[in-house]
Amino acid sequence: MVKLIEDKDGQDTIVIDMENSELMVDYFIITTGNSETHIEALRNEIVRYLKDEDIPILYYDKGKVYDWVIIDTGILIIHIFSQEARNFYDLEGLWGEQKKIKVN
């Protein structure tokens, strides 16, 4: 999944190991898109890949793209942000005690 995001120019991608958190999810992947069009393209490619691989999608934002898109597979939640939204919501800071892996 990270390779797909990198291939589609997701920026500052990070994986957060959430297994020791109170959430019922194993990992967050957080990345940044450089425009609404880019965020939408990332979302569409990820959803296509998950469907092609028969990986169940519990939820994803299907409508107009704004500044934060979520794709939830149950064990993995992918967050695609604009830079402004990523700075504002600061999930990396919120989950600061969890192990993080910077990938690009």
N, C-alpha and C positions, 0 to 999 in steps of 0.2 A: 504494500500500500504506500509506504514512504517513497519507494522508487517511482511509482506512478505520479505521486504528488510532485516530486522533484523534476520528473520528466516534463510535467506541465507547468513548470516554473513557479510552484509554490515557494514562498519566501520564509526564511527563518523557521523552518519546520522543526518541531520538537515533539518527542514522545514522552508522556508522563505515565509512569507505572502507578496505577490506581488500585492495585490488588490489596494494599494495606489500608485503604481508605474506607469510610463508611458507605461509599457508593457501591452499587452492584454492577460495576464495570471494571474490566481489567486494565484498559489503557485509554488514554486520551491521545489523539494526534492533533496538534495545533499547527496551523499554517496561516500565512497571510497572502491574500491576493492583491494585485495592484490596481484593480478597478472592479466595478460591479460586473462587467463583462467577463473579466478573468475569474472572479469568484464563481459566477454561474458556470463557466466552462469547467472549472475544477470540480464543482458539484456534479455536473453531468457526467464527466469522465469517471469519477469515483462510483457513482450510482451504476453506471453501465458496467464497470468492472465487477462490482459486487454481484449484480444480477447475472452476468456471464459466468461467474464462479459459483453460482447458486448459494451465495452467502446471504442469509436472511437480513432484510433491512426492517427494523422495527419502526423507524421514523426517519423522515428527512424533510427538510423545508422544500416544498414543491413550487411555491409561488414566486412572486417577484423577489429578486435578490436585493438585499439591503446591505448591511455591513457585517452580518454574522449569520452563517449557515451551519446547521448541525445535521450530521448523518449518524444515526444510532443503529449499531448492529447487535446490541446487547452486551457483547464483550469488549467492544471498541466503539468509542464515540469520536468522530472526526469533527473538529471545529475549524471552519474557514472564515477568517476575519478580514476586514479592511484594517489598515494599520491603526487608524483612529480608534476603532472598536476594540482592537486587541490591547491597545494601551489603556483604554478606559476600563474594560472588564478585567484585565490582568489575571487571567486564569493561572498563569505560571506563579504569580505571587500568592493567589488564593490557596493554591495547593503546594505551597513552598516546601512542606515537609516530605513530599513525595519525590521519589527518584525520577530525575529527568535525563533524557538522552537527546542532545542536540544533534541533528543530522545534516544540516548544511549551513 
